[in-house]
Amino acid sequence: MSTCNEICKRFRALKPIGRIGRYEIGQKLCGNCGIFIKFNGFQCPCCGRKLRVTPKSAKYRKQLRTAQGIDY
């Protein structure tokens, strides 16, 4: 498993104010580093692990799809 090199701290994203979710505004989660980052790539800039772009919970995934106007 890759280790965090603290490079991702430069990309740390602030928590949004209000009822908008992190994933809705484009923030991604690095499971290894444990932080949300604002980054255009698909892999964490410091550890190289794939970034999570959707919530784990089915309830919140459904809310995200509704907010983005996606029908399944």
PDB file of N, H, CA, C and O in Angstrom:
ATOM      1  N   MET A   1       0.834  -1.182   0.000  1.00  0.00           N
ATOM      2  CA  MET A   1       0.000   0.000   0.000  1.00  0.00           C
ATOM      3  C   MET A   1       0.878   1.244   0.000  1.00  0.00           C
ATOM      4  O   MET A   1       1.905   1.291   0.676  1.00  0.00           O
ATOM      5  N   SER A   2       0.470   2.230  -0.750  1.00  0.00           N
ATOM      6  H   SER A   2      -0.365   2.191  -1.299  1.00  0.00           H
ATOM      7  CA  SER A   2       1.227   3.477  -0.850  1.00  0.00           C
ATOM      8  C   SER A   2       1.113   4.282   0.431  1.00  0.00           C
ATOM      9  O   SER A   2       0.127   4.176   1.159  1.00  0.00           O
ATOM     10  N   THR A   3       2.117   5.076   0.695  1.00  0.00           N
ATOM     11  H   THR A   3       2.918   5.162   0.103  1.00  0.00           H
ATOM     12  CA  THR A   3       2.084   5.924   1.870  1.00  0.00           C
ATOM     13  C   THR A   3       1.893   7.373   1.466  1.00  0.00           C
ATOM     14  O   THR A   3       2.276   7.779   0.369  1.00  0.00           O
ATOM     15  N   CYS A   4       1.308   8.136   2.345  1.00  0.00           N
ATOM     16  H   CYS A   4       0.997   7.806   3.236  1.00  0.00           H
ATOM     17  CA  CYS A   4       1.061   9.550   2.084  1.00  0.00           C
ATOM     18  C   CYS A   4       2.360  10.319   2.260  1.00  0.00           C
ATOM     19  O   CYS A   4       3.048  10.186   3.273  1.00  0.00           O
ATOM     20  N   ASN A   5       2.684  11.127   1.255  1.00  0.00           N
ATOM     21  H   ASN A   5       2.125  11.235   0.433  1.00  0.00           H
ATOM     22  CA  ASN A   5       3.906  11.928   1.301  1.00  0.00           C
ATOM     23  C   ASN A   5       3.629  13.383   1.663  1.00  0.00           C
ATOM     24  O   ASN A   5       4.515  14.231   1.555  1.00  0.00           O
ATOM     25  N   GLU A   6       2.384  13.677   2.100  1.00  0.00           N
ATOM     26  H   GLU A   6       1.664  12.988   2.188  1.00  0.00           H
ATOM     27  CA  GLU A   6       1.976  15.020   2.518  1.00  0.00           C
ATOM     28  C   GLU A   6       1.897  16.022   1.360  1.00  0.00           C
ATOM     29  O   GLU A   6       1.685  17.208   1.613  1.00  0.00           O
ATOM     30  N   ILE A   7       2.057  15.598   0.115  1.00  0.00           N
ATOM     31  H   ILE A   7       2.229  14.635  -0.090  1.00  0.00           H
ATOM     32  CA  ILE A   7       1.932  16.491  -1.035  1.00  0.00           C
ATOM     33  C   ILE A   7       0.478  16.909  -1.211  1.00  0.00           C
ATOM     34  O   ILE A   7       0.202  18.029  -1.641  1.00  0.00           O
ATOM     35  N   CYS A   8      -0.449  16.020  -0.884  1.00  0.00           N
ATOM     36  H   CYS A   8      -0.225  15.110  -0.535  1.00  0.00           H
ATOM     37  CA  CYS A   8      -1.880  16.280  -1.071  1.00  0.00           C
ATOM     38  C   CYS A   8      -2.374  17.424  -0.194  1.00  0.00           C
ATOM     39  O   CYS A   8      -3.433  17.988  -0.471  1.00  0.00           O
ATOM     40  N   LYS A   9      -1.648  17.778   0.841  1.00  0.00           N
ATOM     41  H   LYS A   9      -0.788  17.320   1.066  1.00  0.00           H
ATOM     42  CA  LYS A   9      -2.066  18.869   1.728  1.00  0.00           C
ATOM     43  C   LYS A   9      -2.194  20.182   0.956  1.00  0.00           C
ATOM     44  O   LYS A   9      -2.974  21.050   1.347  1.00  0.00           O
ATOM     45  N   ARG A  10      -1.444  20.341  -0.131  1.00  0.00           N
ATOM     46  H   ARG A  10      -0.810  19.636  -0.449  1.00  0.00           H
ATOM     47  CA  ARG A  10      -1.536  21.546  -0.959  1.00  0.00           C
ATOM     48  C   ARG A  10      -2.858  21.623  -1.707  1.00  0.00           C
ATOM     49  O   ARG A  10      -3.299  22.711  -2.077  1.00  0.00           O
ATOM     50  N   PHE A  11      -3.495  20.474  -1.934  1.00  0.00           N
ATOM     51  H   PHE A  11      -3.136  19.590  -1.634  1.00  0.00           H
ATOM     52  CA  PHE A  11      -4.740  20.412  -2.685  1.00  0.00           C
ATOM     53  C   PHE A  11      -5.956  20.254  -1.771  1.00  0.00           C
ATOM     54  O   PHE A  11      -7.064  20.042  -2.263  1.00  0.00           O
ATOM     55  N   ARG A  12      -5.775  20.352  -0.473  1.00  0.00           N
ATOM     56  H   ARG A  12      -4.875  20.525  -0.073  1.00  0.00           H
ATOM     57  CA  ARG A  12      -6.861  20.147   0.496  1.00  0.00           C
ATOM     58  C   ARG A  12      -8.023  21.080   0.184  1.00  0.00           C
ATOM     59  O   ARG A  12      -7.833  22.272  -0.057  1.00  0.00           O
ATOM     60  N   ALA A  13      -9.241  20.514   0.192  1.00  0.00           N
ATOM     61  H   ALA A  13      -9.396  19.546   0.387  1.00  0.00           H
ATOM     62  CA  ALA A  13     -10.444  21.279  -0.121  1.00  0.00           C
ATOM     63  C   ALA A  13     -11.187  21.641   1.164  1.00  0.00           C
ATOM     64  O   ALA A  13     -11.274  20.840   2.094  1.00  0.00           O
ATOM     65  N   LEU A  14     -11.710  22.843   1.195  1.00  0.00           N
ATOM     66  H   LEU A  14     -11.639  23.494   0.439  1.00  0.00           H
ATOM     67  CA  LEU A  14     -12.495  23.291   2.336  1.00  0.00           C
ATOM     68  C   LEU A  14     -13.912  22.735   2.241  1.00  0.00           C
ATOM     69  O   LEU A  14     -14.440  22.534   1.147  1.00  0.00           O
ATOM     70  N   LYS A  15     -14.514  22.491   3.387  1.00  0.00           N
ATOM     71  H   LYS A  15     -14.085  22.654   4.276  1.00  0.00           H
ATOM     72  CA  LYS A  15     -15.871  21.973   3.435  1.00  0.00           C
ATOM     73  C   LYS A  15     -16.833  23.053   2.940  1.00  0.00           C
ATOM     74  O   LYS A  15     -16.745  24.204   3.368  1.00  0.00           O
ATOM     75  N   PRO A  16     -17.754  22.686   2.037  1.00  0.00           N
ATOM     76  CA  PRO A  16     -18.697  23.681   1.520  1.00  0.00           C
ATOM     77  C   PRO A  16     -19.707  24.115   2.584  1.00  0.00           C
ATOM     78  O   PRO A  16     -20.053  23.350   3.484  1.00  0.00           O
ATOM     79  N   ILE A  17     -20.164  25.350   2.460  1.00  0.00           N
ATOM     80  H   ILE A  17     -19.882  25.971   1.729  1.00  0.00           H
ATOM     81  CA  ILE A  17     -21.140  25.894   3.391  1.00  0.00           C
ATOM     82  C   ILE A  17     -22.537  25.625   2.846  1.00  0.00           C
ATOM     83  O   ILE A  17     -22.779  25.778   1.649  1.00  0.00           O
ATOM     84  N   GLY A  18     -23.441  25.232   3.708  1.00  0.00           N
ATOM     85  H   GLY A  18     -23.244  25.108   4.680  1.00  0.00           H
ATOM     86  CA  GLY A  18     -24.823  24.995   3.294  1.00  0.00           C
ATOM     87  C   GLY A  18     -25.090  23.521   3.073  1.00  0.00           C
ATOM     88  O   GLY A  18     -24.399  22.661   3.619  1.00  0.00           O
ATOM     89  N   ARG A  19     -26.110  23.234   2.258  1.00  0.00           N
ATOM     90  H   ARG A  19     -26.672  23.933   1.814  1.00  0.00           H
ATOM     91  CA  ARG A  19     -26.562  21.866   2.055  1.00  0.00           C
ATOM     92  C   ARG A  19     -25.982  21.231   0.801  1.00  0.00           C
ATOM     93  O   ARG A  19     -26.475  20.192   0.362  1.00  0.00           O
ATOM     94  N   ILE A  20     -24.965  21.817   0.220  1.00  0.00           N
ATOM     95  H   ILE A  20     -24.565  22.661   0.577  1.00  0.00           H
ATOM     96  CA  ILE A  20     -24.348  21.244  -0.970  1.00  0.00           C
ATOM     97  C   ILE A  20     -23.279  20.242  -0.542  1.00  0.00           C
ATOM     98  O   ILE A  20     -22.565  20.473   0.434  1.00  0.00           O
ATOM     99  N   GLY A  21     -23.167  19.143  -1.261  1.00  0.00           N
ATOM    100  H   GLY A  21     -23.746  18.955  -2.054  1.00  0.00           H
ATOM    101  CA  GLY A  21     -22.210  18.100  -0.905  1.00  0.00           C
ATOM    102  C   GLY A  21     -20.849  18.316  -1.529  1.00  0.00           C
ATOM    103  O   GLY A  21     -20.700  19.064  -2.495  1.00  0.00           O
ATOM    104  N   ARG A  22     -19.869  17.657  -0.968  1.00  0.00           N
ATOM    105  H   ARG A  22     -19.989  17.049  -0.184  1.00  0.00           H
ATOM    106  CA  ARG A  22     -18.495  17.773  -1.462  1.00  0.00           C
ATOM    107  C   ARG A  22     -18.350  17.243  -2.885  1.00  0.00           C
ATOM    108  O   ARG A  22     -17.686  17.854  -3.722  1.00  0.00           O
ATOM    109  N   TYR A  23     -18.985  16.083  -3.151  1.00  0.00           N
ATOM    110  H   TYR A  23     -19.525  15.586  -2.472  1.00  0.00           H
ATOM    111  CA  TYR A  23     -18.861  15.481  -4.468  1.00  0.00           C
ATOM    112  C   TYR A  23     -19.573  16.312  -5.536  1.00  0.00           C
ATOM    113  O   TYR A  23     -19.171  16.303  -6.699  1.00  0.00           O
ATOM    114  N   GLU A  24     -20.632  17.033  -5.144  1.00  0.00           N
ATOM    115  H   GLU A  24     -20.959  17.040  -4.199  1.00  0.00           H
ATOM    116  CA  GLU A  24     -21.380  17.863  -6.084  1.00  0.00           C
ATOM    117  C   GLU A  24     -20.532  18.987  -6.651  1.00  0.00           C
ATOM    118  O   GLU A  24     -20.718  19.381  -7.802  1.00  0.00           O
ATOM    119  N   ILE A  25     -19.614  19.504  -5.871  1.00  0.00           N
ATOM    120  H   ILE A  25     -19.463  19.184  -4.935  1.00  0.00           H
ATOM    121  CA  ILE A  25     -18.802  20.628  -6.334  1.00  0.00           C
ATOM    122  C   ILE A  25     -17.438  20.181  -6.864  1.00  0.00           C
ATOM    123  O   ILE A  25     -16.574  21.013  -7.141  1.00  0.00           O
ATOM    124  N   GLY A  26     -17.247  18.872  -7.004  1.00  0.00           N
ATOM    125  H   GLY A  26     -17.949  18.196  -6.780  1.00  0.00           H
ATOM    126  CA  GLY A  26     -16.040  18.373  -7.644  1.00  0.00           C
ATOM    127  C   GLY A  26     -14.910  17.949  -6.733  1.00  0.00           C
ATOM    128  O   GLY A  26     -13.812  17.659  -7.207  1.00  0.00           O
ATOM    129  N   GLN A  27     -15.155  17.905  -5.439  1.00  0.00           N
ATOM    130  H   GLN A  27     -16.047  18.140  -5.053  1.00  0.00           H
ATOM    131  CA  GLN A  27     -14.112  17.440  -4.534  1.00  0.00           C
ATOM    132  C   GLN A  27     -14.030  15.923  -4.596  1.00  0.00           C
ATOM    133  O   GLN A  27     -15.033  15.248  -4.831  1.00  0.00           O
ATOM    134  N   LYS A  28     -12.829  15.388  -4.383  1.00  0.00           N
ATOM    135  H   LYS A  28     -12.015  15.935  -4.192  1.00  0.00           H
ATOM    136  CA  LYS A  28     -12.599  13.947  -4.438  1.00  0.00           C
ATOM    137  C   LYS A  28     -11.926  13.502  -3.151  1.00  0.00           C
ATOM    138  O   LYS A  28     -11.204  14.273  -2.519  1.00  0.00           O
ATOM    139  N   LEU A  29     -12.166  12.259  -2.768  1.00  0.00           N
ATOM    140  H   LEU A  29     -12.753  11.633  -3.282  1.00  0.00           H
ATOM    141  CA  LEU A  29     -11.619  11.722  -1.524  1.00  0.00           C
ATOM    142  C   LEU A  29     -10.488  10.751  -1.800  1.00  0.00           C
ATOM    143  O   LEU A  29     -10.624   9.848  -2.626  1.00  0.00           O
ATOM    144  N   CYS A  30      -9.381  10.934  -1.116  1.00  0.00           N
ATOM    145  H   CYS A  30      -9.271  11.668  -0.445  1.00  0.00           H
ATOM    146  CA  CYS A  30      -8.297   9.957  -1.161  1.00  0.00           C
ATOM    147  C   CYS A  30      -8.458   9.072   0.072  1.00  0.00           C
ATOM    148  O   CYS A  30      -8.341   9.547   1.202  1.00  0.00           O
ATOM    149  N   GLY A  31      -8.722   7.813  -0.141  1.00  0.00           N
ATOM    150  H   GLY A  31      -8.818   7.427  -1.059  1.00  0.00           H
ATOM    151  CA  GLY A  31      -8.927   6.888   0.964  1.00  0.00           C
ATOM    152  C   GLY A  31      -7.665   6.620   1.754  1.00  0.00           C
ATOM    153  O   GLY A  31      -7.731   6.312   2.944  1.00  0.00           O
ATOM    154  N   ASN A  32      -6.532   6.731   1.116  1.00  0.00           N
ATOM    155  H   ASN A  32      -6.479   6.980   0.149  1.00  0.00           H
ATOM    156  CA  ASN A  32      -5.260   6.489   1.794  1.00  0.00           C
ATOM    157  C   ASN A  32      -4.877   7.678   2.673  1.00  0.00           C
ATOM    158  O   ASN A  32      -4.507   7.499   3.833  1.00  0.00           O
ATOM    159  N   CYS A  33      -4.961   8.865   2.135  1.00  0.00           N
ATOM    160  H   CYS A  33      -5.261   9.010   1.192  1.00  0.00           H
ATOM    161  CA  CYS A  33      -4.573  10.071   2.875  1.00  0.00           C
ATOM    162  C   CYS A  33      -5.684  10.525   3.826  1.00  0.00           C
ATOM    163  O   CYS A  33      -5.418  11.177   4.836  1.00  0.00           O
ATOM    164  N   GLY A  34      -6.935  10.174   3.492  1.00  0.00           N
ATOM    165  H   GLY A  34      -7.151   9.645   2.671  1.00  0.00           H
ATOM    166  CA  GLY A  34      -8.051  10.506   4.358  1.00  0.00           C
ATOM    167  C   GLY A  34      -8.522  11.942   4.268  1.00  0.00           C
ATOM    168  O   GLY A  34      -9.114  12.452   5.219  1.00  0.00           O
ATOM    169  N   ILE A  35      -8.274  12.617   3.137  1.00  0.00           N
ATOM    170  H   ILE A  35      -7.793  12.203   2.364  1.00  0.00           H
ATOM    171  CA  ILE A  35      -8.724  13.996   2.995  1.00  0.00           C
ATOM    172  C   ILE A  35      -9.431  14.186   1.658  1.00  0.00           C
ATOM    173  O   ILE A  35      -9.203  13.446   0.701  1.00  0.00           O
ATOM    174  N   PHE A  36     -10.293  15.196   1.619  1.00  0.00           N
ATOM    175  H   PHE A  36     -10.478  15.798   2.396  1.00  0.00           H
ATOM    176  CA  PHE A  36     -10.908  15.606   0.364  1.00  0.00           C
ATOM    177  C   PHE A  36      -9.975  16.600  -0.307  1.00  0.00           C
ATOM    178  O   PHE A  36      -9.438  17.497   0.342  1.00  0.00           O
ATOM    179  N   ILE A  37      -9.783  16.436  -1.616  1.00  0.00           N
ATOM    180  H   ILE A  37     -10.220  15.707  -2.144  1.00  0.00           H
ATOM    181  CA  ILE A  37      -8.915  17.334  -2.353  1.00  0.00           C
ATOM    182  C   ILE A  37      -9.639  17.865  -3.583  1.00  0.00           C
ATOM    183  O   ILE A  37     -10.563  17.234  -4.096  1.00  0.00           O
ATOM    184  N   LYS A  38      -9.210  19.024  -4.043  1.00  0.00           N
ATOM    185  H   LYS A  38      -8.459  19.536  -3.626  1.00  0.00           H
ATOM    186  CA  LYS A  38      -9.708  19.617  -5.276  1.00  0.00           C
ATOM    187  C   LYS A  38      -8.582  19.436  -6.294  1.00  0.00           C
ATOM    188  O   LYS A  38      -7.587  20.160  -6.283  1.00  0.00           O
ATOM    189  N   PHE A  39      -8.769  18.445  -7.177  1.00  0.00           N
ATOM    190  H   PHE A  39      -9.577  17.857  -7.186  1.00  0.00           H
ATOM    191  CA  PHE A  39      -7.704  18.038  -8.087  1.00  0.00           C
ATOM    192  C   PHE A  39      -8.357  17.505  -9.354  1.00  0.00           C
ATOM    193  O   PHE A  39      -9.374  16.816  -9.273  1.00  0.00           O
ATOM    194  N   ASN A  40      -7.801  17.807 -10.518  1.00  0.00           N
ATOM    195  H   ASN A  40      -6.975  18.367 -10.583  1.00  0.00           H
ATOM    196  CA  ASN A  40      -8.396  17.396 -11.786  1.00  0.00           C
ATOM    197  C   ASN A  40      -8.082  15.960 -12.180  1.00  0.00           C
ATOM    198  O   ASN A  40      -8.785  15.395 -13.018  1.00  0.00           O
ATOM    199  N   GLY A  41      -7.072  15.365 -11.619  1.00  0.00           N
ATOM    200  H   GLY A  41      -6.500  15.824 -10.939  1.00  0.00           H
ATOM    201  CA  GLY A  41      -6.688  14.005 -11.979  1.00  0.00           C
ATOM    202  C   GLY A  41      -7.556  12.949 -11.323  1.00  0.00           C
ATOM    203  O   GLY A  41      -8.441  13.262 -10.527  1.00  0.00           O
ATOM    204  N   PHE A  42      -7.291  11.683 -11.667  1.00  0.00           N
ATOM    205  H   PHE A  42      -6.572  11.429 -12.313  1.00  0.00           H
ATOM    206  CA  PHE A  42      -8.037  10.562 -11.102  1.00  0.00           C
ATOM    207  C   PHE A  42      -7.253   9.836 -10.020  1.00  0.00           C
ATOM    208  O   PHE A  42      -7.797   8.963  -9.344  1.00  0.00           O
ATOM    209  N   GLN A  43      -5.978  10.187  -9.847  1.00  0.00           N
ATOM    210  H   GLN A  43      -5.536  10.896 -10.396  1.00  0.00           H
ATOM    211  CA  GLN A  43      -5.153   9.574  -8.819  1.00  0.00           C
ATOM    212  C   GLN A  43      -4.629  10.651  -7.882  1.00  0.00           C
ATOM    213  O   GLN A  43      -4.387  11.786  -8.292  1.00  0.00           O
ATOM    214  N   CYS A  44      -4.459  10.283  -6.628  1.00  0.00           N
ATOM    215  H   CYS A  44      -4.655   9.361  -6.295  1.00  0.00           H
ATOM    216  CA  CYS A  44      -3.949  11.222  -5.629  1.00  0.00           C
ATOM    217  C   CYS A  44      -2.553  11.693  -6.043  1.00  0.00           C
ATOM    218  O   CYS A  44      -1.726  10.876  -6.449  1.00  0.00           O
ATOM    219  N   PRO A  45      -2.280  12.997  -5.949  1.00  0.00           N
ATOM    220  CA  PRO A  45      -0.979  13.522  -6.378  1.00  0.00           C
ATOM    221  C   PRO A  45       0.196  13.068  -5.515  1.00  0.00           C
ATOM    222  O   PRO A  45       1.342  13.163  -5.953  1.00  0.00           O
ATOM    223  N   CYS A  46      -0.058  12.577  -4.299  1.00  0.00           N
ATOM    224  H   CYS A  46      -0.989  12.500  -3.943  1.00  0.00           H
ATOM    225  CA  CYS A  46       1.083  12.185  -3.461  1.00  0.00           C
ATOM    226  C   CYS A  46       1.245  10.676  -3.316  1.00  0.00           C
ATOM    227  O   CYS A  46       2.372  10.182  -3.278  1.00  0.00           O
ATOM    228  N   CYS A  47       0.136   9.932  -3.233  1.00  0.00           N
ATOM    229  H   CYS A  47      -0.780  10.333  -3.263  1.00  0.00           H
ATOM    230  CA  CYS A  47       0.300   8.490  -3.012  1.00  0.00           C
ATOM    231  C   CYS A  47      -0.044   7.664  -4.248  1.00  0.00           C
ATOM    232  O   CYS A  47       0.286   6.480  -4.306  1.00  0.00           O
ATOM    233  N   GLY A  48      -0.703   8.270  -5.239  1.00  0.00           N
ATOM    234  H   GLY A  48      -0.972   9.232  -5.192  1.00  0.00           H
ATOM    235  CA  GLY A  48      -1.008   7.572  -6.479  1.00  0.00           C
ATOM    236  C   GLY A  48      -2.244   6.691  -6.422  1.00  0.00           C
ATOM    237  O   GLY A  48      -2.554   6.006  -7.397  1.00  0.00           O
ATOM    238  N   ARG A  49      -2.958   6.695  -5.300  1.00  0.00           N
ATOM    239  H   ARG A  49      -2.706   7.252  -4.508  1.00  0.00           H
ATOM    240  CA  ARG A  49      -4.158   5.871  -5.169  1.00  0.00           C
ATOM    241  C   ARG A  49      -5.329   6.518  -5.907  1.00  0.00           C
ATOM    242  O   ARG A  49      -5.415   7.742  -6.003  1.00  0.00           O
ATOM    243  N   LYS A  50      -6.230   5.680  -6.426  1.00  0.00           N
ATOM    244  H   LYS A  50      -6.160   4.686  -6.348  1.00  0.00           H
ATOM    245  CA  LYS A  50      -7.400   6.165  -7.147  1.00  0.00           C
ATOM    246  C   LYS A  50      -8.286   6.973  -6.206  1.00  0.00           C
ATOM    247  O   LYS A  50      -8.540   6.558  -5.075  1.00  0.00           O
ATOM    248  N   LEU A  51      -8.758   8.137  -6.680  1.00  0.00           N
ATOM    249  H   LEU A  51      -8.552   8.474  -7.598  1.00  0.00           H
ATOM    250  CA  LEU A  51      -9.603   9.006  -5.876  1.00  0.00           C
ATOM    251  C   LEU A  51     -11.068   8.602  -5.990  1.00  0.00           C
ATOM    252  O   LEU A  51     -11.525   8.205  -7.062  1.00  0.00           O
ATOM    253  N   ARG A  52     -11.793   8.700  -4.901  1.00  0.00           N
ATOM    254  H   ARG A  52     -11.422   9.022  -4.030  1.00  0.00           H
ATOM    255  CA  ARG A  52     -13.221   8.394  -4.885  1.00  0.00           C
ATOM    256  C   ARG A  52     -13.974   9.641  -5.346  1.00  0.00           C
ATOM    257  O   ARG A  52     -13.774  10.728  -4.804  1.00  0.00           O
ATOM    258  N   VAL A  53     -14.847   9.479  -6.358  1.00  0.00           N
ATOM    259  H   VAL A  53     -15.010   8.597  -6.798  1.00  0.00           H
ATOM    260  CA  VAL A  53     -15.595  10.608  -6.903  1.00  0.00           C
ATOM    261  C   VAL A  53     -17.093  10.523  -6.594  1.00  0.00           C
ATOM    262  O   VAL A  53     -17.842  11.441  -6.927  1.00  0.00           O
ATOM    263  N   THR A  54     -17.533   9.437  -5.965  1.00  0.00           N
ATOM    264  H   THR A  54     -16.924   8.692  -5.694  1.00  0.00           H
ATOM    265  CA  THR A  54     -18.926   9.286  -5.554  1.00  0.00           C
ATOM    266  C   THR A  54     -18.972   8.760  -4.124  1.00  0.00           C
ATOM    267  O   THR A  54     -18.032   8.106  -3.672  1.00  0.00           O
ATOM    268  N   PRO A  55     -20.057   9.042  -3.413  1.00  0.00           N
ATOM    269  CA  PRO A  55     -20.190   8.538  -2.045  1.00  0.00           C
ATOM    270  C   PRO A  55     -20.329   7.013  -2.008  1.00  0.00           C
ATOM    271  O   PRO A  55     -20.742   6.407  -2.997  1.00  0.00           O
ATOM    272  N   LYS A  56     -19.991   6.398  -0.891  1.00  0.00           N
ATOM    273  H   LYS A  56     -19.655   6.890  -0.087  1.00  0.00           H
ATOM    274  CA  LYS A  56     -20.143   4.947  -0.730  1.00  0.00           C
ATOM    275  C   LYS A  56     -21.594   4.558  -0.514  1.00  0.00           C
ATOM    276  O   LYS A  56     -22.041   3.532  -1.026  1.00  0.00           O
ATOM    277  N   SER A  57     -22.325   5.350   0.225  1.00  0.00           N
ATOM    278  H   SER A  57     -21.962   6.184   0.640  1.00  0.00           H
ATOM    279  CA  SER A  57     -23.704   5.032   0.578  1.00  0.00           C
ATOM    280  C   SER A  57     -24.633   5.170  -0.627  1.00  0.00           C
ATOM    281  O   SER A  57     -24.567   6.156  -1.360  1.00  0.00           O
ATOM    282  N   ALA A  58     -25.492   4.182  -0.824  1.00  0.00           N
ATOM    283  H   ALA A  58     -25.546   3.380  -0.228  1.00  0.00           H
ATOM    284  CA  ALA A  58     -26.449   4.212  -1.940  1.00  0.00           C
ATOM    285  C   ALA A  58     -27.395   5.400  -1.814  1.00  0.00           C
ATOM    286  O   ALA A  58     -27.797   5.983  -2.822  1.00  0.00           O
ATOM    287  N   LYS A  59     -27.748   5.758  -0.602  1.00  0.00           N
ATOM    288  H   LYS A  59     -27.422   5.286   0.216  1.00  0.00           H
ATOM    289  CA  LYS A  59     -28.641   6.889  -0.353  1.00  0.00           C
ATOM    290  C   LYS A  59     -28.019   8.188  -0.879  1.00  0.00           C
ATOM    291  O   LYS A  59     -28.690   8.969  -1.553  1.00  0.00           O
ATOM    292  N   TYR A  60     -26.760   8.415  -0.574  1.00  0.00           N
ATOM    293  H   TYR A  60     -26.215   7.780  -0.026  1.00  0.00           H
ATOM    294  CA  TYR A  60     -26.104   9.654  -0.981  1.00  0.00           C
ATOM    295  C   TYR A  60     -25.697   9.635  -2.453  1.00  0.00           C
ATOM    296  O   TYR A  60     -25.628  10.686  -3.091  1.00  0.00           O
ATOM    297  N   ARG A  61     -25.426   8.447  -2.995  1.00  0.00           N
ATOM    298  H   ARG A  61     -25.481   7.593  -2.478  1.00  0.00           H
ATOM    299  CA  ARG A  61     -25.183   8.341  -4.444  1.00  0.00           C
ATOM    300  C   ARG A  61     -26.428   8.747  -5.217  1.00  0.00           C
ATOM    301  O   ARG A  61     -26.346   9.438  -6.232  1.00  0.00           O
ATOM    302  N   LYS A  62     -27.586   8.308  -4.720  1.00  0.00           N
ATOM    303  H   LYS A  62     -27.652   7.747  -3.895  1.00  0.00           H
ATOM    304  CA  LYS A  62     -28.855   8.656  -5.359  1.00  0.00           C
ATOM    305  C   LYS A  62     -29.089  10.172  -5.283  1.00  0.00           C
ATOM    306  O   LYS A  62     -29.528  10.779  -6.260  1.00  0.00           O
ATOM    307  N   GLN A  63     -28.800  10.782  -4.134  1.00  0.00           N
ATOM    308  H   GLN A  63     -28.444  10.289  -3.340  1.00  0.00           H
ATOM    309  CA  GLN A  63     -28.944  12.226  -3.987  1.00  0.00           C
ATOM    310  C   GLN A  63     -28.023  12.971  -4.943  1.00  0.00           C
ATOM    311  O   GLN A  63     -28.416  13.987  -5.516  1.00  0.00           O
ATOM    312  N   LEU A  64     -26.803  12.477  -5.120  1.00  0.00           N
ATOM    313  H   LEU A  64     -26.484  11.652  -4.655  1.00  0.00           H
ATOM    314  CA  LEU A  64     -25.847  13.106  -6.026  1.00  0.00           C
ATOM    315  C   LEU A  64     -26.340  13.028  -7.465  1.00  0.00           C
ATOM    316  O   LEU A  64     -26.274  14.013  -8.200  1.00  0.00           O
ATOM    317  N   ARG A  65     -26.839  11.849  -7.872  1.00  0.00           N
ATOM    318  H   ARG A  65     -26.893  11.049  -7.275  1.00  0.00           H
ATOM    319  CA  ARG A  65     -27.365  11.700  -9.234  1.00  0.00           C
ATOM    320  C   ARG A  65     -28.554  12.624  -9.466  1.00  0.00           C
ATOM    321  O   ARG A  65     -28.684  13.209 -10.542  1.00  0.00           O
ATOM    322  N   THR A  66     -29.423  12.760  -8.469  1.00  0.00           N
ATOM    323  H   THR A  66     -29.318  12.284  -7.595  1.00  0.00           H
ATOM    324  CA  THR A  66     -30.572  13.650  -8.585  1.00  0.00           C
ATOM    325  C   THR A  66     -30.115  15.095  -8.736  1.00  0.00           C
ATOM    326  O   THR A  66     -30.648  15.831  -9.566  1.00  0.00           O
ATOM    327  N   ALA A  67     -29.136  15.503  -7.942  1.00  0.00           N
ATOM    328  H   ALA A  67     -28.703  14.905  -7.267  1.00  0.00           H
ATOM    329  CA  ALA A  67     -28.626  16.868  -8.004  1.00  0.00           C
ATOM    330  C   ALA A  67     -27.955  17.161  -9.346  1.00  0.00           C
ATOM    331  O   ALA A  67     -28.012  18.290  -9.834  1.00  0.00           O
ATOM    332  N   GLN A  68     -27.322  16.152  -9.943  1.00  0.00           N
ATOM    333  H   GLN A  68     -27.276  15.235  -9.547  1.00  0.00           H
ATOM    334  CA  GLN A  68     -26.652  16.330 -11.226  1.00  0.00           C
ATOM    335  C   GLN A  68     -27.594  16.143 -12.409  1.00  0.00           C
ATOM    336  O   GLN A  68     -27.210  16.375 -13.555  1.00  0.00           O
ATOM    337  N   GLY A  69     -28.828  15.723 -12.131  1.00  0.00           N
ATOM    338  H   GLY A  69     -29.140  15.535 -11.200  1.00  0.00           H
ATOM    339  CA  GLY A  69     -29.819  15.540 -13.191  1.00  0.00           C
ATOM    340  C   GLY A  69     -29.606  14.293 -14.017  1.00  0.00           C
ATOM    341  O   GLY A  69     -29.957  14.258 -15.197  1.00  0.00           O
ATOM    342  N   ILE A  70     -29.028  13.259 -13.406  1.00  0.00           N
ATOM    343  H   ILE A  70     -28.743  13.288 -12.448  1.00  0.00           H
ATOM    344  CA  ILE A  70     -28.755  12.004 -14.105  1.00  0.00           C
ATOM    345  C   ILE A  70     -29.849  11.005 -13.779  1.00  0.00           C
ATOM    346  O   ILE A  70     -30.159  10.782 -12.609  1.00  0.00           O
ATOM    347  N   ASP A  71     -30.445  10.395 -14.814  1.00  0.00           N
ATOM    348  H   ASP A  71     -30.193  10.577 -15.765  1.00  0.00           H
ATOM    349  CA  ASP A  71     -31.460   9.366 -14.612  1.00  0.00           C
ATOM    350  C   ASP A  71     -30.886   7.997 -14.909  1.00  0.00           C
ATOM    351  O   ASP A  71     -30.205   7.802 -15.916  1.00  0.00           O
ATOM    352  N   TYR A  72     -31.168   7.039 -14.018  1.00  0.00           N
ATOM    353  H   TYR A  72     -31.721   7.197 -13.200  1.00  0.00           H
ATOM    354  CA  TYR A  72     -30.727   5.663 -14.242  1.00  0.00           C
ATOM    355  C   TYR A  72     -31.916   4.768 -14.320  1.00  0.00           C
ATOM    356  O   TYR A  72     -31.768   3.560 -14.506  1.00  0.00           O
TER     357      TYR A  72
END
